[in-house]
Amino acid sequence: MYPDHLGARRAGHNDRMVFWPVLPVRSSRLLLRPLTEDDVEALFAYRSMPAVCRWVPFEPMSLETVASRVRDQWRNLVLESSGDAMTLGVELLATGEVVGDVMLRLESEEHSCAEIGYVFHPAFGGKGYATEAASSLLHVAFDQLGLHRVIARLDAANEASAAVVARLGMRQEAHLVQNEWFKGEWSDELDFAMLRSEWSAPRPDGGEAPT
Ligand SMILES: CC(C)(COP(=O)(O)OP(=O)(O)OC[C@H]1O[C@@H](n2cnc3c(N)ncnc32)[C@H](O)[C@@H]1OP(=O)(O)O)[C@@H](O)C(=O)NCCC(=O)NCCS
């Protein structure tokens, strides 16, 4: 059903490391998996909403934009160079619905650091799905890809997102004051991080580990 991923991390060309996840990742209620063209309508349903896009660095998307991203950019499942990103769909195990998507971007190959992001349909908010999916993404980053550090950058006004990273046990490292002109106003940025050693420590949520 999904591409056959053979290994999490293996040597690429010219002795460079290629970070290659083992998918899908299952947690208690969710499946993190590659996106397919069948997901376009579900992704469009929330990525087209202005309220969903208020704190993220993109504008509401058209159906055509979503379809072209699924065909092109979001097909990538390998992190090789700084700036490479993978976007995965979040499917409800119970119904098979796609309720959101998560993103892992290699921030620095040299420093073994990646950034996470997440976008969910508001109809499925308030159930802990974003936290559960982001936890699965940390599992990919640390347990599968062996990365050293994961960061999350968010607008200080995005309280729902700050609550997600807090539930994950990420540490706030910085509050940048009016560092960006974002969607018509100066905005503050909060920077959160987690080290692999912190991820390996007992979970704050005591939750079941993704597999
Ligand atoms: C950021 C975003 C994903 C957060 O969504 P969310 O629904 O608040 O987060 P979760 O899915 O983790 O749900 C957490 C809520 O579910 C509740 N919950 C219910 N059952 C739960 C469970 N089993 N486990 C954990 N939390 C649970 C929590 O108590 C919390 O409730 P609260 O909001 O009243 O405190 C969502 O607002 C969104 O998609 N925003 C638009 C895109 C965006 O801003 N992305 C982030 C950019 S940095």
Ligand as a Chemical Component Dictionary entry (heavy atoms), coordinates in Angstrom:
data_LIG
# 
_chem_comp.id                   LIG 
_chem_comp.type                 NON-POLYMER 
_chem_comp.pdbx_formal_charge   0 
_chem_comp.three_letter_code    LIG 
# 
loop_
_chem_comp_atom.comp_id 
_chem_comp_atom.atom_id 
_chem_comp_atom.alt_atom_id 
_chem_comp_atom.type_symbol 
_chem_comp_atom.charge 
_chem_comp_atom.model_Cartn_x 
_chem_comp_atom.model_Cartn_y 
_chem_comp_atom.model_Cartn_z 
_chem_comp_atom.pdbx_ordinal 
LIG C1  C1  C 0 -2.092 23.920 16.508 1  
LIG C2  C2  C 0 -3.215 22.903 16.425 2  
LIG C3  C3  C 0 -2.743 21.681 15.676 3  
LIG C4  C4  C 0 -3.616 22.517 17.857 4  
LIG O1  O1  O 0 -4.785 21.720 17.812 5  
LIG P1  P1  P 0 -5.459 21.225 19.204 6  
LIG O2  O2  O 0 -6.721 20.567 18.875 7  
LIG O3  O3  O 0 -5.499 22.367 20.164 8  
LIG O4  O4  O 0 -4.387 20.210 19.775 9  
LIG P2  P2  P 0 -4.584 18.671 20.103 10 
LIG O5  O5  O 0 -5.128 17.951 18.933 11 
LIG O6  O6  O 0 -3.292 18.183 20.650 12 
LIG O7  O7  O 0 -5.718 18.680 21.218 13 
LIG C5  C5  C 0 -5.442 19.206 22.492 14 
LIG C6  C6  C 0 -6.743 19.390 23.235 15 
LIG O8  O8  O 0 -7.420 18.139 23.245 16 
LIG C7  C7  C 0 -7.666 17.764 24.625 17 
LIG N1  N1  N 0 -7.648 16.301 24.654 18 
LIG C8  C8  C 0 -8.761 15.534 24.622 19 
LIG N2  N2  N 0 -8.419 14.243 24.601 20 
LIG C9  C9  C 0 -7.065 14.190 24.623 21 
LIG C10 C10 C 0 -6.130 13.135 24.612 22 
LIG N3  N3  N 0 -6.531 11.856 24.563 23 
LIG N4  N4  N 0 -4.813 13.439 24.630 24 
LIG C11 C11 C 0 -4.391 14.708 24.683 25 
LIG N5  N5  N 0 -5.255 15.774 24.686 26 
LIG C12 C12 C 0 -6.570 15.506 24.651 27 
LIG C13 C13 C 0 -6.586 18.481 25.396 28 
LIG O9  O9  O 0 -6.936 18.626 26.747 29 
LIG C14 C14 C 0 -6.570 19.798 24.679 30 
LIG O10 O10 O 0 -7.706 20.527 25.044 31 
LIG P3  P3  P 0 -7.673 22.129 25.289 32 
LIG O11 O11 O 0 -7.406 22.736 23.948 33 
LIG O12 O12 O 0 -9.008 22.409 25.817 34 
LIG O13 O13 O 0 -6.549 22.357 26.257 35 
LIG C15 C15 C 0 -4.455 23.476 15.686 36 
LIG O14 O14 O 0 -4.911 24.585 16.398 37 
LIG C16 C16 C 0 -4.160 23.890 14.261 38 
LIG O15 O15 O 0 -4.116 23.074 13.348 39 
LIG N6  N6  N 0 -3.951 25.208 14.040 40 
LIG C17 C17 C 0 -3.722 25.726 12.713 41 
LIG C18 C18 C 0 -2.336 25.411 12.196 42 
LIG C19 C19 C 0 -1.266 25.865 13.168 43 
LIG O16 O16 O 0 -1.331 26.940 13.755 44 
LIG N7  N7  N 0 -0.233 25.023 13.279 45 
LIG C20 C20 C 0 0.884  25.274 14.159 46 
LIG C21 C21 C 0 1.853  26.193 13.539 47 
LIG S1  S1  S 0 3.231  26.502 14.631 48 
# 
loop_
_chem_comp_bond.comp_id 
_chem_comp_bond.atom_id_1 
_chem_comp_bond.atom_id_2 
_chem_comp_bond.value_order 
_chem_comp_bond.pdbx_ordinal 
LIG C1  C2  SING 1  
LIG C2  C3  SING 2  
LIG C2  C4  SING 3  
LIG C2  C15 SING 4  
LIG C4  O1  SING 5  
LIG O1  P1  SING 6  
LIG P1  O2  DOUB 7  
LIG P1  O3  SING 8  
LIG P1  O4  SING 9  
LIG O4  P2  SING 10 
LIG P2  O5  DOUB 11 
LIG P2  O6  SING 12 
LIG P2  O7  SING 13 
LIG O7  C5  SING 14 
LIG C5  C6  SING 15 
LIG C6  O8  SING 16 
LIG C6  C14 SING 17 
LIG O8  C7  SING 18 
LIG C7  N1  SING 19 
LIG C7  C13 SING 20 
LIG N1  C8  SING 21 
LIG N1  C12 SING 22 
LIG C8  N2  DOUB 23 
LIG N2  C9  SING 24 
LIG C9  C10 SING 25 
LIG C9  C12 DOUB 26 
LIG C10 N3  SING 27 
LIG C10 N4  DOUB 28 
LIG N4  C11 SING 29 
LIG C11 N5  DOUB 30 
LIG N5  C12 SING 31 
LIG C13 O9  SING 32 
LIG C13 C14 SING 33 
LIG C14 O10 SING 34 
LIG O10 P3  SING 35 
LIG P3  O11 DOUB 36 
LIG P3  O12 SING 37 
LIG P3  O13 SING 38 
LIG C15 O14 SING 39 
LIG C15 C16 SING 40 
LIG C16 O15 DOUB 41 
LIG C16 N6  SING 42 
LIG N6  C17 SING 43 
LIG C17 C18 SING 44 
LIG C18 C19 SING 45 
LIG C19 O16 DOUB 46 
LIG C19 N7  SING 47 
LIG N7  C20 SING 48 
LIG C20 C21 SING 49 
LIG C21 S1  SING 50 
# 
